[in-house]
Structure formats: structure tokens, C-alpha cells
């Protein structure tokens, strides 16, 4: 795409001249080259110099991670002696970066909004594939928060002291969660301002943007900069994890538990995991396909300027070979941005062709209607998830590898060996066939039908998984949400009793299969079943996390009740019960796909209205409706025994 021209004194001049002036933008960037800038300040006025450099291993620079802001480019800064129009956010940040460097090491900067010509889609398409190297090779990444407030100044000023003072109490709490609360000497001197300062930081849009995720995971070193204060980013995250996840220090002392703070804390949890993993493995090649699938789900709530960035904003995190395969298709032309779903489909097809790509089908649907342009098997990469990604094969992991909150409820002899056997039987099956082709958007996968859905119980009025966290546990709104979850759970239990006992009225027994389905695991212990039966009356009255300080094993069942919100519960013609992603209907078929750990809901399509010359039988052309779990049907030999076949290749539209 050529940049627009205009007539100026009889000459055809690129319109970017009037935006950027004669700067380094007028020299096109060649492959593997980037622009870097320097700053100077004269009488309080910031100026920048910009030039091109080869992106080599020994190039010294700091990369900046920040949020552009909503304001358009409207203020001027001198660049190479000529005017450059930038956003107010960028100009403000340049002043603080200049002062920061005067107090630390003086290096060149890489700032995407300035160092990439944003008016040139061709240049953007060349630079996006370099994001992995730009951020991973930087001497440091500076995370710019915003100008300071009095509260953030207090937080930065007291941070190191508070971190040291709180460590003894955190150690005691991890050893004994019932230990006394921290004493005054273990808390901030200016506690109110300190915790408000932390809340101000967590409220920053940086924690909710998608591009910033790879920008902070990739670098070796990262610094958090707010106004004229800075700290080590990893130290900040460690403090947050100790005070939010490992203990309840931050929640109890700050009183903050709003949706934005929770979202930021979850973001930091994932960031810490991947940064620690990279450091332990000396900057590994990149994310495996299974990790990419997990992140596509968890990153859904994060914000992007354009939908096409749902793919390109994480491409730097991918394994080298897969990243190279994908980035050749980067397209920031007007057509590429407007028809973003083509990029989503291209990315999904590439994932499906990789080992483990079938896990893409474990991503739950969204509350919003499915985009008409996407095939049913390609997940919507934006929107609000209708349920948690609970159906992801955890029942095949050994008991020792389960979450600590669940481990007590499970038992299996020789669990590690049996876990490996189950995994091999599924992942190394000789009938695995999963592929896509270039000329259509269908997914072709080998498998067979095991049952048909007969009746469905849906969770009514479900919210996005993050929206549940905005309510105080004792609020009326949360009581209503709890009542809805209980109604859904009890209707599911009634359906189970009708399946196993022929009626629900007057029946008090709870079938083991119902508890297994609820836990999504058949290895449930008798103790756990008994605790569930004791806990059920708590569900049907009212439960608050603060009510009566219930034993942790009972709290676990309440947690499951919350986690299963939004799923569909169903029974089948074969007398089975199970959970599925939201949206399944009576008549849907339950299928096993060779190579897949979950079961799959499919719906027959009427292809007589299509003009395409489809291959295969008409009954093989289906719509994908979500993942499912059915007790006693999650191991390969159990599915083989339930096969009502025949084996076929499903063409998923």
C-alpha cells in the first residue's frame, strides 16, 4: 500500500511529511533494522534524535512498554531538528524517561509509537515479526505507568522497607494460615496511602492491554517507572503474589477487591510464571502450542485497538519455527485489518496443524453471539467467556500434579504411571488424523460418536467469569448470583436422580457419578463424597466466605459450585450424565476425536443448501458445539467400548 500524496507548490509530496517532517521515517526500514531514539532537554523542552540500527545481539537500548492512550497525535516534539507530531501521552512520557536516564544508565530508547511509522502499514507488517527480538534483546524494558500521585509516591518510597518487614509474617502464614495477623511494625508506616498507591498502580490500563503482555514476558530485565520513582518489576510482582495469592495480606489490609485489581493480580501471576520459566530455562525458544491455547483463553478480556491484534500482539511469545511460519502472513493493510477474522482463522488452522493443536477446541464459547465469519471450531478470540476453561484434561494428570485445593479429594494407586499410560493411549493413538486445507475453513478430524444428548440443564443469566468478582461476598447481588448457581446445581442433581433412580421426588441419595461429574474426575475418595453430602445444605441456604468460618474441605465444594457456573449439564440416551460448555442442545451428539483428551459436542448440519461440492457423507458434516466431560468415558479404552460408530472423518464447518 502506498502512502497518500498531496500537491505542494506543484510537487507530489507524501502526506506523512506534513505529519512527521523530514525525519528518519523518510528512509524505509530494511529487514532486521529498527529505529532508536535519544532524548535531550533544553530549557524544559524535550527534543529527540532518531536513527536506524541493525537489530543485533549487542545493540544497547531500552524498550518501553506503555499504553498509548486514547488521545490522537496532536502535540509537537522536535525530531532530528524537525517537527514530529506525537500523542500527549508519548510527549509526557519522554520527559520522565529523560530524567530517569539521567539517574541511571544512558541508553537509546525503542518506543513503538515513534520508532515505527504508524502511517505505513507495510512498515508495520515488517516490524511486527521483529517484536520477539526487539523485547528479548533489550538491555531492559521500562514499564511506564503514569505520572505520580501522592499515594504512588508513598508506595514507591516505602516499598523496600515494607517488603522486608512483611517477610517474617508471610513465612509464618505459609507455614500456618491460622497464625495471628501482622503487627503494626510489620506494616507500612503510612498504611492508607501505601495501599491506595498500590491500588492506583493496579488500576492502570497497562495491566489490561494485550500488547503489553508479551512486552513484559520477553525481556531479561524489567523496571516499573511511575513519575520519578522506579523499582524492579519482578520484585513488585513477587510482593503482589506474596500478598494476594500466597497470603491474604493485601486484601485484608487494603480492603481492595474490585474487578480491576483482581484482573491485574491475575495478569501478574501469569507474568511471573512465564518470566520465571524463561529465567530457569535460559530464555527458552517460546511458548508451546498448549501454552498458546491457554493464553488465548486467558487473554480474551485484555484490550486491543484493533481485532487483528488478537493474533499479532502475542506472536512474539511463540516458538521460533511456528512464529516464523505465522509472521509471513502479517497484514496491516486496510483490508487485512477490516477482515481480521481471516487472520484469526489462519492462526487457528496453523495451530491445529501442530502437535497438541486440538486443545484449541477446549476454549469455551463467549456470551456474545458467534461471529458469522468464523467456522464453529475456531474460537472467538475476543469477548466474554461464558464459562471457565475447566474441561482441559486435568483428570489425566496424576494426583500429585493436581491443584493443592483438590488433591485431598482424590486417590489413585500408582497414579503417576497410570497417568502416563492414559496420556499415551490418547496422544499416541495410531488413528489420529487432524488437519485443515488451504482452500476451505473446515477442520477434518478422525473420530466416532459415543452417545446423544437427551436433556439439558443450562445455567441461567450467567456473567463473564470476571464479572462475578465485582460483588462483595455478602452483597445482595452476590446472593442472587449464588441462588442462580444453586438452582442450576440442584436441577442438575434432580436430572441425575431421574436418570439413575427413575425419579427425583422423595429421593435423597446422591449418585456417585454426579459427584464425579461435579469434580470432573472419577478418582474421588469416599471422604470427599461424604464432605460434599455434608456441604450440600450450605449451598441451599446461603453461603458466604466469611460465614461461620467453614472447614477448608467444605469451602472447596463451594469453590467448585462457583467454577462450574455457565456450563451446561446434560444426560444422554445411553444413561450417562456430564458437563459441557454452554450451548449444547438435546439431539447433539457426543463424539470422541482421536488425539483429544476431552469429549466433543457436535451437531449435524443440513448441507443440502450448500452449493459446495463437499466430500464425505452428509452425516459427517457437523458444527462444533463445545467440549464435554462424562464419568467413565474419559479414557481411550472406555471410549472405544462405547463407540456406536462407525469411525469417520468429521468435517467441522
N, C-alpha and C positions, 0 to 999 in steps of 0.2 A: 504494500500500500504506500503510495507517495503522499507526502505531506502537502496540504493545500498551498497554492501560490497566490500572491496578490501583486497588483501593478503598483510600483512605487517609482515616480519620476521616470516612467517609461520602461522600467526594468521589472522582470518577473522575480520576486523575492519570496523565499519561504516564509510563511506567516509566523513560524517559530522564531524568526529573527526579532519580531516585534514583542514576543513574549520573553525570550531568553537573551537577546542581543548576540553579538559575535563572541560566543563563549566556546568552550570545548565541545559543546553539542554539535557545532558545525563540522566537526570531524567525526565521521561514523566510527563506532566501535567495531574493531575486528574481533574474530573469535578469540576467546580466552583473555580478553583485555577488559579492564574496568577503569572507571574514573575514581579518583580520590581527591579530597579537598583539604585545604589548610585554612586556618582562621587567623585573623588579626583584628585588633580593636584599636581604633584611633578616636580619641575624644568621645568615647562611649558609643561609637558607631562600628558595627561589626562588618568586616569585609571577608570574602573568601577567594581563594585561588583554587583552580581545578585543572587537573591534567590526567592523561591516560597512562596506565601502567599494565604490564603483563602480570597476570594473576599467578605468581609463582609461590613456591613454598616459603621462600624467605622474605616475601613482601611484608613490610611492617605497617600495620594500620589497625584502627579500632572500628568495628562495625557498630552501628547504632540501631537499637530496636525500640520503636516507639509507635504511638498511634497518630496518624496523620491529623485527625480532627476533621470536623465537618465543613469548616470554612474553606472557600476556594482560594487559590493563589491570588493574592491581592496586595502584597507589600513587596518592596524592592530592596534587594541587597546587592552590593557591588560584587561582581564575579569576574575575575581577570580584568578589572577596571571598567567593566561594562555592566549595565543594569540587568539583574535577573529577578524575575517575579516569583516569589515563593509564598507559601501559606504563612499566616501569622504564627501557627504552632512551630513551624520549622525555624523561623527567624528568632522567636523567643528561645527555643532550644539551643540555637547556635551561640547565643550569649553565655548560657550556662556551660556549654561544652568547652568554650574557650577558657572560662575561668577554671573549670575542672582540670584541663590540661596544664594550666599554669602551676597547679599544685601537685601534679603527678607527672607521668611521662608524656612528652610531647610527640605525638604521632599523627599521621594523616587520618582523616575520617572517611568512612564509607556510609553515606546516607541515601537510601534508595530513592527518595522523592527528588533528590538533587542530582545524584550521580547517574541516574537513568533518565533519559529523555522521555518523559511521560507522554509526550505528544507523538511519539514514534512507535507504533505497535510492532514494527519489525524489530526494532532495537529491544523492546521488552521481551519479545519472543526469543531473542538471542541471550538476554541476560538471565531470565528465569531459570534456565538449566544450570546456571553457574551458582545459584543460591547456596547449594551444599558447600561448595568450595569457598565461597565468599565468607560464610559464617564460621565454618570449621577451621579455616586457616587464619582468621583474625587473631591478633595478639590478645584481644579481649572484646567482648560485646558489652556495650554500655546500655543498660535498660533505663530509658528516660521515662520517669513517672510524670512529673509536672513541676511547676514552681512550688516552693514550700508553703506550708501553712504553719501557724504557731504549734499546732498539735504534731505535725510531722517532724518539726524541728526537735521537739521534746523526745519523740520516739527515736530518732537517729542519735541524739545526744546521749540518751540513757541505754541504748540497745546493748552494747557490750557488757555494761555493768549488770543489767537485768538478766542477760543470758547466763552470766557466770553465777549470779545469786540464785537463780532458779534451778540450776543443775542438780544440787543435792536433793531438793524436793522431788524433782522429776524422777530421779533414780529411786527414791523411796516409793513413789507412786507406782512405778512399773513393777516393783517387787511386791507391793501391797496396795491395791487400789482403794482399800478402806482406810488408808493412813490419814492423818489429820490434814486439814487444808494448809496452804503455805502461810507462814507467819509474816508479819509486816516487813521484817528485814529481808525476806526472800522475794519481795515485790517491788515494783517501780516506786521511786520517791514521789513522782508526780503521776500517780496511777491513772487518774481520769484522763489527763491529756495524753499520756503514753498510749493507752488503749484506743483512744479516739484517733491518734495518729496512725496506728496500725490499721484501723478501720478505713481511714481515708485512703491509705495505700491500696488496700484490698478492693476498694470501690472503684479503682482506676480501670478504665476501659481496656488497658493493656492486657489484663487477665482474661478478657473475653474476646479478643481478636484472634483470628485463625493464623494469620501470617506470623504473629509473634511466637507461636508455639515452636516452630522449627528454628526460629532465630535464637531461642534460648537453649534448646536442647543440643544444638550442634557445636557451640564454641567450647574451647578448653577452659576459659576463664570468663566470668561474667560479673559485672558491677551494677548495683542498683543505685541510680542517681536521682535525687529529688531536691530541687533547688540547688543549694551549695553544699548539701550533705551527700555522702555516698557510703556504701558498705558492700561487703562481699555478698553476692546474690545467694550463693549456696549456704552461707551462714544464716541469712534471712529465712530461707526455706526450711532449714533444719530447725530453727526456733519455732517456726509456724507448725511444722509437723509434730514437734515435741509437745506443743501447747494445744494442738487441735485434735490430733489422732492418737498419739501415744498417751496423752492425759487429757483432762478436761479443763486445764488451766485457763486457756484463753476464753472459752465460752463462759466459765464461771466468773472470771474476773472482769471481763469486758462487757458481758451481758449481750454481746452481739451474736445473732444467729439469723441474719437475714439472707435472702436468696443469693445476693451478690457476693457476700462474704463466703458463703458455703461454696459457691461456684469457684471463687478464687482459690480457696483452700484445696479443692479437688484438683484444680489445674496444677497447683504447686506439688501435690502428691505425685501426679504423673510426671511432671518435670523432674522431680528428684529421682524417681525411679529410673528414667532414661539417662539422666546425666550421670548417676552413679554407675549404671550399667556400662555406659561408654567409658568412663574412667577406669573401671575394673578391667575392661577388655581392651584398653588402649585404643580408643576411638574405633570401634567396630565398623564394619562395612556399611551397615544401615539396618533399617527395620526389616524383619522377616514379614512375609505375606500375612501370617497370622496376627502379628502385631499391628499391621496396617488395618486389618479388618476391625480390630478392637478400637483403634483410634478413629476410624471413620464413624463409628457409632458415638464414641465419647466426645468427639469434636463437633458434632451436629449443632449444639447450641452456640458455638462461637461465631462471631460476626465477620462477615466479609463485605467488601464493597461491591463485588460482582459475583454471581453464582459460579462462574468458570473457575474462580479462585479456590473453590472447594477441593479441586484437584491440585492446582499448581502451587497452592500455599503449603502443601505437605510433601511435595515431590522431592524436596531436598533431604527428607528423612529416609528415603527408600534405599534398598540395596543398590550397589553401583550398577550391576548389569541391568536390573529392572528399571532403574532410574534412567539409564541411557536409552533403553527401549522406549520409554514413555516420552521423554523430553523432546524427542524429534518431532512430536506432534503438537508442541506448544503453539497456540494460535491466539494472538491478541488482536486480530483484525476485528472490525465491527461485526462481521458475520460470525466469527468464532465466539465472540462474547455474547451476541444475541442468541445464538443457537448452542448455548452452554451444555445442554443435555447431551449433545453429541460427544463432548469431551467426557462427561460422566460415563456414558456407555462405553466409549473407547477404553477408559480406565478400568471399568468393571470387567470388560472382556479380557483385557490383559491380565488382570488378577486371576480370573477364572482359569486361564491357561497355565498358571503357576501351581506347583505343589501346595496344597492347603487352600487354594483359592475358593473351594466350595464353601468355606466358612463365611464367605460373603453373604450366604443365604441365612446366616444366623442374626443378621441385623434386623431388628424389628421394624415394622412399618411406622409411619408418622400419623399424628392426629389429623393432619391435613389430607385432603383427597390425593390419591396417587396422580402424579403428573402424566398426562395422556401420551407424552412423547417417550416415556421410559417403558421398556419391557418389564413385566411383572417381577422378574428375577433381579433386576438392577435396583438397588436401594436408593431411596431419595436421600441425598447427602446433606440436605438442609431440612429445617422443620423441627417439630416437637415429637419426640419418640412417644408412641402410645403405650409402651411398657418397657421395663428394663430388659437388658440383654442377659436374661437368666439362662436361656437354653443354648449352652455352648460346650457341652460335652464334659462338664466337670464330674459327672458320675463315672467317667472312665479313669479319673485320677485316683491314685492311692489315697487312703485315708490320711496319711501323714502330710499330704500336699493340699488338703482341704483348708479352708479358712479356719482359724482357731475357734471362731464362734460356732462352727458346725462340727468340728472334729469329735467332740464329746458324744454326739448323737449317732455316730457311725461305727461299725465294726466289720472287719473282714480279715480272715486269716490269710497270711502270705499276700497282703494287699498289694505290695509293690510288684511282685511277679505277676499276679493276676491282672493288675492294671496294664502292664506292658503287653500281656497276651491279648487283652481286649483291644488295645490300640493297634497292635499289629494285624489282628484279624480284620479290622476295618480299613486301616490306611494302606495295607499291602495286598488288598484283595486283587486277584488276577482279572476280575471283570470290570475294574474301574475304567470308565470312559466319560470324561468331562471335557467338552470343547465348544468353541464358538468358531464361526467362519466370518470372513470379511464382508460377504455380500448381503448378510441379513443380521438382525439383532437377536436371534433366537439362541438360547442355551440348550445344548444337546447333552443329556446325561443318562447313563445306563442305570436301571433300577427296576423295581417291581412294586405292586400295590399289596399292602398287608391288611387293610381294613377300610371301612367307610364310616364317616361321621353320621350319627343319628340325631343327637340333640345337643344344643349348645347353651351354656350359661355365660353371658357377657358381663363384664364389669361396667356398670353404667356411669356416665358422667366422669370418665377418667380424665386426668390432667396430664400435662407433661411431667415427667419424673422430677424435674427441678422445681416445679411449681408447688409440689406438696410441701417443700421445705420452707415456704414463706410464712407458714402459720405456726404460731405458738402451740405447743402440745396441748395446752389447756383451753385454747380458744374455741368459740362456738363453731367457727368454720372447720377447724380440725375435727371436732366432734362429728360434724356432718360427714366429712370425708371418711372418718373411721366407721361410721354407721353404714355407709355405702359399701366399704370394703367387707364389713361383717356380713351384710346381706348377701353379697356375692359369694362369700365363703360358705355360708350356711345353705344357700341354694345349690351350690356345688356338692355339698355333703348330702343334701336331700336327693339329688340326682344319683349320687353314688349308692345310696341305700336302696333306691328303686332298682338299680342295675343288679346289685348283689343279693337283695332280700325280697325283691318284688314289690316293696312298698317303703315309704319313709315315715308315715304316720305311726306313732307309737314305738318306733324303733330308736333305741338309744345307743346301740353298738356302733362303733366306728370301724369300718373295714380297714385292714392294714394297707390295702392298695391306695386308699385315699391319702393316708399319711405319707406313703412313699411318693405319691404324685406331688404332694404339697412340698416335700423336701427336695424333689427332683433327684431321688436316689433310692435304690432298693435295699441298701445296706443299713437301714435304720435299726437301731437297737430297741430292745423291749423297754429299757429305761426311758428312751426318748419318746416312745409311743405313750407310755404312761404319763410322762410330763405333759405331753400335748393334751391328753384327755383331761388332766387336771387344770390345764390353762384355758381350755375352751370356754368355761363360764366367764373368764375375764374378758374374752372377746365380745361376748354377747351382752355384757353390761356396759362398762366404759373403762377404757384403759388409758392412762397417761404414764409417760416415762417416769413421772415423779410420784405416781400414786402408790402408796404402800411399800415402796422400795422392793418390788418383787424379785425373787431369785433370778440370777442371770440366765438360767436354763429356761425359765418361763419368758423372760424378755426376748430370748431367741425366737420363740414361736411368734411373738408379736411382730418382731422384725420381718419374719417371713410373710406374715399377713400383709405388711406394707410393701414388700418387694414383689409380691405377685399381683399387685394392682395392675389393671389394664390388660391382663391376659384373658384368653378365652378358656373356659373349662368345657369338656365335651365327653360324651360317651359314644361308643361305636356299635355297629351291628354285631360285631364279634364279642360283645360283652365286656369291653375294656373301657377304661377312663383315662383321661390325661389332660395336660395343659398345652396350649398353643399360643402363638402370637395372636393378637386381636384380629378379628375379621373373618375367622373361619365360619362356615355355614353347614347346616345339615346337607348331606349329599356329597360334601367334599371327600376326596379320597386321601387316605394316609399312605404315603409311599416311603420306601427305603431306597436311597441312592447309594450305589456302591462308592465307598470312599468318604461318606458323610457320617458324622457322629450322631447327629440329631435325626429325627423323622421329619418328613416334609409334607405339608398340606398342599394338594393340587386340586384344580377344578377343571373339569372338561370344557373345552371350547367348541363352539359351533363354527367350523371353518368353511362351511358351505358359502358364506357370504364373501369370503376372500377370493380374489382373483389370482393370487399367487399359486404357483404350481408346487405345493408342499409335498415333501416326501413323507413316507411313513403312513401308518394307519390314522384315520381321523381321531380315534380314541387316544392316540399318543400325543396329540397337540393339546397342551394344557396351559393354565395360568397358575403361577406360583402364589400361594396364599400364606406362607409363613412356616416357621419351624415348630416342632411338637415334641413332647415327651410322654411316653406311655410306659407304666411299670411293666417289667418283664419283657420288654420289646426293644431294649436299647443295646443289646449285644448282638453281634453278627449272627451267631447260631440261632438266637431267638427269632430274629427277623426271617432267616432262611426257613425256619419251621412254620412261620406264619404266612409265607408267600402264597397269595391267591392268584398270582401271576397272570400271564407269563412274564418272564424277563423281557424288557423292551427298552428302546431308547426314547425317552420323553423329549419332545420338542417344546420347550418352555418359551412362550411368547411374552 
